[in-house]
């Protein structure tokens, strides 16, 4: 797997989410294309969640991200 920035991953997630919603509206939620996109989105979200804890505070494109720990 290659490294991507958190911002790039966020962009990919949002793009795939929009595509999946469009596919679901066009073909239905149980269509194989919608399910495939949903599974791809799940993987991207898992990757995103795994990488967020590695960045306690990040400044990207002028926005600060601060992570809060659950007790």
PDB file of N, CA, C and O in Angstrom:
ATOM      1  N   UNK A   1       0.842  -1.187   0.000  1.00  0.00           N
ATOM      2  CA  UNK A   1       0.000   0.000   0.000  1.00  0.00           C
ATOM      3  C   UNK A   1       0.882   1.243   0.000  1.00  0.00           C
ATOM      4  O   UNK A   1       1.928   1.265   0.648  1.00  0.00           O
ATOM      5  N   UNK A   2       0.470   2.256  -0.711  1.00  0.00           N
ATOM      6  CA  UNK A   2       1.222   3.495  -0.780  1.00  0.00           C
ATOM      7  C   UNK A   2       0.653   4.506   0.208  1.00  0.00           C
ATOM      8  O   UNK A   2      -0.507   4.424   0.612  1.00  0.00           O
ATOM      9  N   UNK A   3       1.494   5.455   0.583  1.00  0.00           N
ATOM     10  CA  UNK A   3       1.069   6.458   1.556  1.00  0.00           C
ATOM     11  C   UNK A   3       0.334   7.599   0.869  1.00  0.00           C
ATOM     12  O   UNK A   3       0.736   8.065  -0.197  1.00  0.00           O
ATOM     13  N   UNK A   4      -0.740   8.035   1.492  1.00  0.00           N
ATOM     14  CA  UNK A   4      -1.478   9.204   1.030  1.00  0.00           C
ATOM     15  C   UNK A   4      -1.710  10.097   2.241  1.00  0.00           C
ATOM     16  O   UNK A   4      -1.745   9.624   3.377  1.00  0.00           O
ATOM     17  N   UNK A   5      -1.865  11.368   1.994  1.00  0.00           N
ATOM     18  CA  UNK A   5      -2.140  12.284   3.097  1.00  0.00           C
ATOM     19  C   UNK A   5      -3.584  12.091   3.563  1.00  0.00           C
ATOM     20  O   UNK A   5      -4.428  11.557   2.844  1.00  0.00           O
ATOM     21  N   UNK A   6      -3.829  12.533   4.761  1.00  0.00           N
ATOM     22  CA  UNK A   6      -5.183  12.455   5.313  1.00  0.00           C
ATOM     23  C   UNK A   6      -6.144  13.238   4.426  1.00  0.00           C
ATOM     24  O   UNK A   6      -7.280  12.814   4.210  1.00  0.00           O
ATOM     25  N   UNK A   7      -5.693  14.374   3.917  1.00  0.00           N
ATOM     26  CA  UNK A   7      -6.550  15.198   3.055  1.00  0.00           C
ATOM     27  C   UNK A   7      -6.914  14.439   1.780  1.00  0.00           C
ATOM     28  O   UNK A   7      -8.064  14.477   1.343  1.00  0.00           O
ATOM     29  N   UNK A   8      -5.935  13.747   1.179  1.00  0.00           N
ATOM     30  CA  UNK A   8      -6.211  12.954  -0.028  1.00  0.00           C
ATOM     31  C   UNK A   8      -7.207  11.838   0.271  1.00  0.00           C
ATOM     32  O   UNK A   8      -8.106  11.561  -0.523  1.00  0.00           O
ATOM     33  N   UNK A   9      -7.035  11.207   1.418  1.00  0.00           N
ATOM     34  CA  UNK A   9      -7.947  10.139   1.813  1.00  0.00           C
ATOM     35  C   UNK A   9      -9.356  10.685   2.020  1.00  0.00           C
ATOM     36  O   UNK A   9     -10.331  10.047   1.622  1.00  0.00           O
ATOM     37  N   UNK A  10      -9.470  11.853   2.636  1.00  0.00           N
ATOM     38  CA  UNK A  10     -10.783  12.480   2.826  1.00  0.00           C
ATOM     39  C   UNK A  10     -11.443  12.775   1.481  1.00  0.00           C
ATOM     40  O   UNK A  10     -12.645  12.567   1.317  1.00  0.00           O
ATOM     41  N   UNK A  11     -10.665  13.256   0.530  1.00  0.00           N
ATOM     42  CA  UNK A  11     -11.207  13.542  -0.802  1.00  0.00           C
ATOM     43  C   UNK A  11     -11.696  12.269  -1.488  1.00  0.00           C
ATOM     44  O   UNK A  11     -12.759  12.262  -2.109  1.00  0.00           O
ATOM     45  N   UNK A  12     -10.919  11.195  -1.375  1.00  0.00           N
ATOM     46  CA  UNK A  12     -11.323   9.916  -1.971  1.00  0.00           C
ATOM     47  C   UNK A  12     -12.605   9.396  -1.321  1.00  0.00           C
ATOM     48  O   UNK A  12     -13.499   8.899  -2.006  1.00  0.00           O
ATOM     49  N   UNK A  13     -12.686   9.514  -0.005  1.00  0.00           N
ATOM     50  CA  UNK A  13     -13.874   9.060   0.725  1.00  0.00           C
ATOM     51  C   UNK A  13     -15.103   9.829   0.259  1.00  0.00           C
ATOM     52  O   UNK A  13     -16.140   9.231  -0.030  1.00  0.00           O
ATOM     53  N   UNK A  14     -14.993  11.139   0.187  1.00  0.00           N
ATOM     54  CA  UNK A  14     -16.144  11.955  -0.217  1.00  0.00           C
ATOM     55  C   UNK A  14     -16.558  11.694  -1.657  1.00  0.00           C
ATOM     56  O   UNK A  14     -17.749  11.655  -1.965  1.00  0.00           O
ATOM     57  N   UNK A  15     -15.583  11.515  -2.537  1.00  0.00           N
ATOM     58  CA  UNK A  15     -15.893  11.223  -3.941  1.00  0.00           C
ATOM     59  C   UNK A  15     -16.600   9.875  -4.071  1.00  0.00           C
ATOM     60  O   UNK A  15     -17.608   9.763  -4.769  1.00  0.00           O
ATOM     61  N   UNK A  16     -16.072   8.853  -3.399  1.00  0.00           N
ATOM     62  CA  UNK A  16     -16.687   7.531  -3.477  1.00  0.00           C
ATOM     63  C   UNK A  16     -18.070   7.524  -2.837  1.00  0.00           C
ATOM     64  O   UNK A  16     -18.973   6.841  -3.321  1.00  0.00           O
ATOM     65  N   UNK A  17     -18.243   8.276  -1.753  1.00  0.00           N
ATOM     66  CA  UNK A  17     -19.551   8.361  -1.097  1.00  0.00           C
ATOM     67  C   UNK A  17     -20.591   8.951  -2.052  1.00  0.00           C
ATOM     68  O   UNK A  17     -21.708   8.443  -2.154  1.00  0.00           O
ATOM     69  N   UNK A  18     -20.216  10.023  -2.748  1.00  0.00           N
ATOM     70  CA  UNK A  18     -21.138  10.631  -3.721  1.00  0.00           C
ATOM     71  C   UNK A  18     -21.469   9.659  -4.853  1.00  0.00           C
ATOM     72  O   UNK A  18     -22.623   9.551  -5.269  1.00  0.00           O
ATOM     73  N   UNK A  19     -20.457   8.957  -5.345  1.00  0.00           N
ATOM     74  CA  UNK A  19     -20.684   7.969  -6.414  1.00  0.00           C
ATOM     75  C   UNK A  19     -21.614   6.857  -5.942  1.00  0.00           C
ATOM     76  O   UNK A  19     -22.505   6.434  -6.678  1.00  0.00           O
ATOM     77  N   UNK A  20     -21.405   6.387  -4.717  1.00  0.00           N
ATOM     78  CA  UNK A  20     -22.222   5.311  -4.184  1.00  0.00           C
ATOM     79  C   UNK A  20     -23.680   5.753  -4.040  1.00  0.00           C
ATOM     80  O   UNK A  20     -24.593   5.002  -4.383  1.00  0.00           O
ATOM     81  N   UNK A  21     -23.897   6.953  -3.540  1.00  0.00           N
ATOM     82  CA  UNK A  21     -25.260   7.470  -3.393  1.00  0.00           C
ATOM     83  C   UNK A  21     -25.928   7.591  -4.756  1.00  0.00           C
ATOM     84  O   UNK A  21     -27.094   7.228  -4.911  1.00  0.00           O
ATOM     85  N   UNK A  22     -25.199   8.097  -5.742  1.00  0.00           N
ATOM     86  CA  UNK A  22     -25.737   8.214  -7.098  1.00  0.00           C
ATOM     87  C   UNK A  22     -26.096   6.835  -7.657  1.00  0.00           C
ATOM     88  O   UNK A  22     -27.170   6.653  -8.230  1.00  0.00           O
ATOM     89  N   UNK A  23     -25.198   5.872  -7.488  1.00  0.00           N
ATOM     90  CA  UNK A  23     -25.451   4.509  -7.971  1.00  0.00           C
ATOM     91  C   UNK A  23     -26.664   3.906  -7.276  1.00  0.00           C
ATOM     92  O   UNK A  23     -27.485   3.249  -7.916  1.00  0.00           O
ATOM     93  N   UNK A  24     -26.779   4.125  -5.973  1.00  0.00           N
ATOM     94  CA  UNK A  24     -27.917   3.592  -5.220  1.00  0.00           C
ATOM     95  C   UNK A  24     -29.228   4.204  -5.701  1.00  0.00           C
ATOM     96  O   UNK A  24     -30.241   3.510  -5.793  1.00  0.00           O
ATOM     97  N   UNK A  25     -29.212   5.494  -6.007  1.00  0.00           N
ATOM     98  CA  UNK A  25     -30.427   6.146  -6.501  1.00  0.00           C
ATOM     99  C   UNK A  25     -30.792   5.645  -7.893  1.00  0.00           C
ATOM    100  O   UNK A  25     -31.970   5.518  -8.227  1.00  0.00           O
ATOM    101  N   UNK A  26     -29.788   5.364  -8.692  1.00  0.00           N
ATOM    102  CA  UNK A  26     -30.004   4.935 -10.068  1.00  0.00           C
ATOM    103  C   UNK A  26     -30.360   3.449 -10.170  1.00  0.00           C
ATOM    104  O   UNK A  26     -31.276   3.071 -10.901  1.00  0.00           O
ATOM    105  N   UNK A  27     -29.632   2.619  -9.435  1.00  0.00           N
ATOM    106  CA  UNK A  27     -29.767   1.168  -9.587  1.00  0.00           C
ATOM    107  C   UNK A  27     -30.390   0.467  -8.386  1.00  0.00           C
ATOM    108  O   UNK A  27     -30.825  -0.680  -8.491  1.00  0.00           O
ATOM    109  N   UNK A  28     -30.434   1.151  -7.247  1.00  0.00           N
ATOM    110  CA  UNK A  28     -30.983   0.552  -6.034  1.00  0.00           C
ATOM    111  C   UNK A  28     -29.888   0.167  -5.055  1.00  0.00           C
ATOM    112  O   UNK A  28     -28.735  -0.044  -5.430  1.00  0.00           O
ATOM    113  N   UNK A  29     -30.276   0.082  -3.800  1.00  0.00           N
ATOM    114  CA  UNK A  29     -29.296  -0.196  -2.749  1.00  0.00           C
ATOM    115  C   UNK A  29     -28.786  -1.630  -2.754  1.00  0.00           C
ATOM    116  O   UNK A  29     -27.708  -1.899  -2.223  1.00  0.00           O
ATOM    117  N   UNK A  30     -29.532  -2.548  -3.337  1.00  0.00           N
ATOM    118  CA  UNK A  30     -29.113  -3.947  -3.350  1.00  0.00           C
ATOM    119  C   UNK A  30     -28.386  -4.348  -4.632  1.00  0.00           C
ATOM    120  O   UNK A  30     -28.031  -5.515  -4.801  1.00  0.00           O
ATOM    121  N   UNK A  31     -28.164  -3.403  -5.525  1.00  0.00           N
ATOM    122  CA  UNK A  31     -27.468  -3.709  -6.778  1.00  0.00           C
ATOM    123  C   UNK A  31     -25.992  -4.000  -6.483  1.00  0.00           C
ATOM    124  O   UNK A  31     -25.407  -3.406  -5.577  1.00  0.00           O
ATOM    125  N   UNK A  32     -25.403  -4.903  -7.242  1.00  0.00           N
ATOM    126  CA  UNK A  32     -24.015  -5.308  -6.997  1.00  0.00           C
ATOM    127  C   UNK A  32     -23.031  -4.137  -7.111  1.00  0.00           C
ATOM    128  O   UNK A  32     -22.028  -4.110  -6.396  1.00  0.00           O
ATOM    129  N   UNK A  33     -23.298  -3.182  -7.987  1.00  0.00           N
ATOM    130  CA  UNK A  33     -22.413  -2.014  -8.116  1.00  0.00           C
ATOM    131  C   UNK A  33     -22.441  -1.159  -6.849  1.00  0.00           C
ATOM    132  O   UNK A  33     -21.402  -0.682  -6.393  1.00  0.00           O
ATOM    133  N   UNK A  34     -23.627  -0.972  -6.288  1.00  0.00           N
ATOM    134  CA  UNK A  34     -23.765  -0.193  -5.053  1.00  0.00           C
ATOM    135  C   UNK A  34     -23.057  -0.901  -3.905  1.00  0.00           C
ATOM    136  O   UNK A  34     -22.354  -0.268  -3.117  1.00  0.00           O
ATOM    137  N   UNK A  35     -23.242  -2.199  -3.814  1.00  0.00           N
ATOM    138  CA  UNK A  35     -22.616  -2.979  -2.742  1.00  0.00           C
ATOM    139  C   UNK A  35     -21.095  -2.937  -2.866  1.00  0.00           C
ATOM    140  O   UNK A  35     -20.393  -2.803  -1.864  1.00  0.00           O
ATOM    141  N   UNK A  36     -20.587  -3.052  -4.087  1.00  0.00           N
ATOM    142  CA  UNK A  36     -19.140  -2.993  -4.309  1.00  0.00           C
ATOM    143  C   UNK A  36     -18.582  -1.644  -3.875  1.00  0.00           C
ATOM    144  O   UNK A  36     -17.542  -1.583  -3.219  1.00  0.00           O
ATOM    145  N   UNK A  37     -19.264  -0.568  -4.237  1.00  0.00           N
ATOM    146  CA  UNK A  37     -18.810   0.767  -3.833  1.00  0.00           C
ATOM    147  C   UNK A  37     -18.886   0.935  -2.317  1.00  0.00           C
ATOM    148  O   UNK A  37     -18.023   1.574  -1.716  1.00  0.00           O
ATOM    149  N   UNK A  38     -19.908   0.364  -1.709  1.00  0.00           N
ATOM    150  CA  UNK A  38     -20.045   0.430  -0.259  1.00  0.00           C
ATOM    151  C   UNK A  38     -18.879  -0.282   0.430  1.00  0.00           C
ATOM    152  O   UNK A  38     -18.351   0.204   1.430  1.00  0.00           O
ATOM    153  N   UNK A  39     -18.487  -1.423  -0.105  1.00  0.00           N
ATOM    154  CA  UNK A  39     -17.360  -2.168   0.460  1.00  0.00           C
ATOM    155  C   UNK A  39     -16.048  -1.407   0.278  1.00  0.00           C
ATOM    156  O   UNK A  39     -15.201  -1.405   1.171  1.00  0.00           O
ATOM    157  N   UNK A  40     -15.880  -0.766  -0.868  1.00  0.00           N
ATOM    158  CA  UNK A  40     -14.687   0.048  -1.105  1.00  0.00           C
ATOM    159  C   UNK A  40     -14.656   1.233  -0.141  1.00  0.00           C
ATOM    160  O   UNK A  40     -13.603   1.590   0.387  1.00  0.00           O
ATOM    161  N   UNK A  41     -15.821   1.836   0.081  1.00  0.00           N
ATOM    162  CA  UNK A  41     -15.919   2.952   1.014  1.00  0.00           C
ATOM    163  C   UNK A  41     -15.589   2.490   2.434  1.00  0.00           C
ATOM    164  O   UNK A  41     -14.888   3.189   3.166  1.00  0.00           O
ATOM    165  N   UNK A  42     -16.087   1.325   2.822  1.00  0.00           N
ATOM    166  CA  UNK A  42     -15.762   0.770   4.139  1.00  0.00           C
ATOM    167  C   UNK A  42     -14.253   0.648   4.319  1.00  0.00           C
ATOM    168  O   UNK A  42     -13.720   0.989   5.375  1.00  0.00           O
ATOM    169  N   UNK A  43     -13.565   0.161   3.287  1.00  0.00           N
ATOM    170  CA  UNK A  43     -12.114  -0.008   3.370  1.00  0.00           C
ATOM    171  C   UNK A  43     -11.404   1.338   3.519  1.00  0.00           C
ATOM    172  O   UNK A  43     -10.480   1.476   4.320  1.00  0.00           O
ATOM    173  N   UNK A  44     -11.844   2.321   2.745  1.00  0.00           N
ATOM    174  CA  UNK A  44     -11.243   3.655   2.866  1.00  0.00           C
ATOM    175  C   UNK A  44     -11.479   4.245   4.257  1.00  0.00           C
ATOM    176  O   UNK A  44     -10.582   4.857   4.838  1.00  0.00           O
ATOM    177  N   UNK A  45     -12.689   4.060   4.784  1.00  0.00           N
ATOM    178  CA  UNK A  45     -12.996   4.572   6.122  1.00  0.00           C
ATOM    179  C   UNK A  45     -12.163   3.860   7.183  1.00  0.00           C
ATOM    180  O   UNK A  45     -11.720   4.487   8.145  1.00  0.00           O
ATOM    181  N   UNK A  46     -11.948   2.557   7.014  1.00  0.00           N
ATOM    182  CA  UNK A  46     -11.086   1.815   7.939  1.00  0.00           C
ATOM    183  C   UNK A  46      -9.657   2.346   7.883  1.00  0.00           C
ATOM    184  O   UNK A  46      -9.024   2.548   8.919  1.00  0.00           O
ATOM    185  N   UNK A  47      -9.151   2.570   6.670  1.00  0.00           N
ATOM    186  CA  UNK A  47      -7.805   3.124   6.511  1.00  0.00           C
ATOM    187  C   UNK A  47      -7.709   4.493   7.169  1.00  0.00           C
ATOM    188  O   UNK A  47      -6.724   4.800   7.840  1.00  0.00           O
ATOM    189  N   UNK A  48      -8.725   5.306   6.976  1.00  0.00           N
ATOM    190  CA  UNK A  48      -8.760   6.646   7.555  1.00  0.00           C
ATOM    191  C   UNK A  48      -8.710   6.567   9.078  1.00  0.00           C
ATOM    192  O   UNK A  48      -7.934   7.272   9.723  1.00  0.00           O
ATOM    193  N   UNK A  49      -9.538   5.709   9.636  1.00  0.00           N
ATOM    194  CA  UNK A  49      -9.617   5.594  11.090  1.00  0.00           C
ATOM    195  C   UNK A  49      -8.320   5.039  11.683  1.00  0.00           C
ATOM    196  O   UNK A  49      -7.925   5.431  12.782  1.00  0.00           O
ATOM    197  N   UNK A  50      -7.662   4.140  10.971  1.00  0.00           N
ATOM    198  CA  UNK A  50      -6.390   3.590  11.450  1.00  0.00           C
ATOM    199  C   UNK A  50      -5.299   4.648  11.474  1.00  0.00           C
ATOM    200  O   UNK A  50      -4.422   4.612  12.337  1.00  0.00           O
ATOM    201  N   UNK A  51      -5.341   5.576  10.551  1.00  0.00           N
ATOM    202  CA  UNK A  51      -4.276   6.562  10.428  1.00  0.00           C
ATOM    203  C   UNK A  51      -4.483   7.818  11.248  1.00  0.00           C
ATOM    204  O   UNK A  51      -3.512   8.516  11.543  1.00  0.00           O
ATOM    205  N   UNK A  52      -5.682   8.124  11.619  1.00  0.00           N
ATOM    206  CA  UNK A  52      -5.952   9.336  12.394  1.00  0.00           C
ATOM    207  C   UNK A  52      -5.210   9.348  13.737  1.00  0.00           C
ATOM    208  O   UNK A  52      -4.630  10.380  14.074  1.00  0.00           O
ATOM    209  N   UNK A  53      -5.195   8.262  14.522  1.00  0.00           N
ATOM    210  CA  UNK A  53      -4.505   8.317  15.816  1.00  0.00           C
ATOM    211  C   UNK A  53      -3.009   8.605  15.697  1.00  0.00           C
ATOM    212  O   UNK A  53      -2.392   9.030  16.673  1.00  0.00           O
ATOM    213  N   UNK A  54      -2.417   8.385  14.536  1.00  0.00           N
ATOM    214  CA  UNK A  54      -1.000   8.650  14.353  1.00  0.00           C
ATOM    215  C   UNK A  54      -0.704  10.139  14.239  1.00  0.00           C
ATOM    216  O   UNK A  54       0.458  10.545  14.227  1.00  0.00           O
ATOM    217  N   UNK A  55      -1.742  10.945  14.156  1.00  0.00           N
ATOM    218  CA  UNK A  55      -1.566  12.385  14.006  1.00  0.00           C
ATOM    219  C   UNK A  55      -2.279  13.110  15.139  1.00  0.00           C
ATOM    220  O   UNK A  55      -3.445  13.475  14.986  1.00  0.00           O
ATOM    221  N   UNK A  56      -1.614  13.330  16.276  1.00  0.00           N
ATOM    222  CA  UNK A  56      -2.289  13.971  17.403  1.00  0.00           C
ATOM    223  C   UNK A  56      -2.805  15.364  17.071  1.00  0.00           C
ATOM    224  O   UNK A  56      -3.869  15.760  17.546  1.00  0.00           O
ATOM    225  N   UNK A  57      -2.077  16.092  16.278  1.00  0.00           N
ATOM    226  CA  UNK A  57      -2.568  17.388  15.795  1.00  0.00           C
ATOM    227  C   UNK A  57      -1.930  17.595  14.429  1.00  0.00           C
ATOM    228  O   UNK A  57      -0.714  17.479  14.278  1.00  0.00           O
ATOM    229  N   UNK A  58      -2.742  17.896  13.457  1.00  0.00           N
ATOM    230  CA  UNK A  58      -2.222  18.081  12.103  1.00  0.00           C
ATOM    231  C   UNK A  58      -2.729  19.394  11.551  1.00  0.00           C
ATOM    232  O   UNK A  58      -3.870  19.793  11.784  1.00  0.00           O
ATOM    233  N   UNK A  59      -1.874  20.041  10.831  1.00  0.00           N
ATOM    234  CA  UNK A  59      -2.280  21.263  10.155  1.00  0.00           C
ATOM    235  C   UNK A  59      -2.131  21.001   8.666  1.00  0.00           C
ATOM    236  O   UNK A  59      -1.021  20.862   8.152  1.00  0.00           O
ATOM    237  N   UNK A  60      -3.264  20.936   7.986  1.00  0.00           N
ATOM    238  CA  UNK A  60      -3.270  20.710   6.549  1.00  0.00           C
ATOM    239  C   UNK A  60      -4.187  21.738   5.916  1.00  0.00           C
ATOM    240  O   UNK A  60      -5.339  21.901   6.319  1.00  0.00           O
ATOM    241  N   UNK A  61      -3.668  22.414   4.941  1.00  0.00           N
ATOM    242  CA  UNK A  61      -4.444  23.415   4.208  1.00  0.00           C
ATOM    243  C   UNK A  61      -5.097  24.430   5.143  1.00  0.00           C
ATOM    244  O   UNK A  61      -6.228  24.857   4.912  1.00  0.00           O
ATOM    245  N   UNK A  62      -4.388  24.807   6.184  1.00  0.00           N
ATOM    246  CA  UNK A  62      -4.881  25.843   7.076  1.00  0.00           C
ATOM    247  C   UNK A  62      -5.886  25.388   8.116  1.00  0.00           C
ATOM    248  O   UNK A  62      -6.380  26.213   8.886  1.00  0.00           O
ATOM    249  N   UNK A  63      -6.204  24.109   8.165  1.00  0.00           N
ATOM    250  CA  UNK A  63      -7.161  23.647   9.175  1.00  0.00           C
ATOM    251  C   UNK A  63      -6.437  22.782  10.197  1.00  0.00           C
ATOM    252  O   UNK A  63      -5.594  21.960   9.840  1.00  0.00           O
ATOM    253  N   UNK A  64      -6.764  22.969  11.446  1.00  0.00           N
ATOM    254  CA  UNK A  64      -6.154  22.191  12.522  1.00  0.00           C
ATOM    255  C   UNK A  64      -7.092  21.054  12.900  1.00  0.00           C
ATOM    256  O   UNK A  64      -8.301  21.231  13.047  1.00  0.00           O
ATOM    257  N   UNK A  65      -6.491  19.889  13.051  1.00  0.00           N
ATOM    258  CA  UNK A  65      -7.257  18.731  13.499  1.00  0.00           C
ATOM    259  C   UNK A  65      -6.704  18.321  14.861  1.00  0.00           C
ATOM    260  O   UNK A  65      -5.504  18.089  15.005  1.00  0.00           O
ATOM    261  N   UNK A  66      -7.562  18.235  15.836  1.00  0.00           N
ATOM    262  CA  UNK A  66      -7.156  17.811  17.165  1.00  0.00           C
ATOM    263  C   UNK A  66      -7.929  16.555  17.504  1.00  0.00           C
ATOM    264  O   UNK A  66      -9.151  16.501  17.362  1.00  0.00           O
ATOM    265  N   UNK A  67      -7.200  15.544  17.955  1.00  0.00           N
ATOM    266  CA  UNK A  67      -7.838  14.282  18.292  1.00  0.00           C
ATOM    267  C   UNK A  67      -8.130  14.237  19.780  1.00  0.00           C
ATOM    268  O   UNK A  67      -7.299  14.628  20.600  1.00  0.00           O
ATOM    269  N   UNK A  68      -9.296  13.767  20.117  1.00  0.00           N
ATOM    270  CA  UNK A  68      -9.692  13.624  21.505  1.00  0.00           C
ATOM    271  C   UNK A  68      -9.675  12.151  21.862  1.00  0.00           C
ATOM    272  O   UNK A  68     -10.189  11.320  21.113  1.00  0.00           O
ATOM    273  N   UNK A  69      -9.089  11.829  22.996  1.00  0.00           N
ATOM    274  CA  UNK A  69      -9.036  10.437  23.433  1.00  0.00           C
ATOM    275  C   UNK A  69     -10.304  10.106  24.195  1.00  0.00           C
ATOM    276  O   UNK A  69     -10.815  10.916  24.968  1.00  0.00           O
ATOM    277  N   UNK A  70     -10.809   8.887  23.962  1.00  0.00           N
ATOM    278  CA  UNK A  70     -11.957   8.403  24.733  1.00  0.00           C
ATOM    279  C   UNK A  70     -11.452   7.838  26.046  1.00  0.00           C
ATOM    280  O   UNK A  70     -10.435   7.145  26.075  1.00  0.00           O
ATOM    281  N   UNK A  71     -12.152   8.126  27.130  1.00  0.00           N
ATOM    282  CA  UNK A  71     -11.743   7.598  28.439  1.00  0.00           C
ATOM    283  C   UNK A  71     -12.343   6.266  28.703  1.00  0.00           C
ATOM    284  O   UNK A  71     -12.103   5.678  29.757  1.00  0.00           O
TER     285      UNK A  71
END
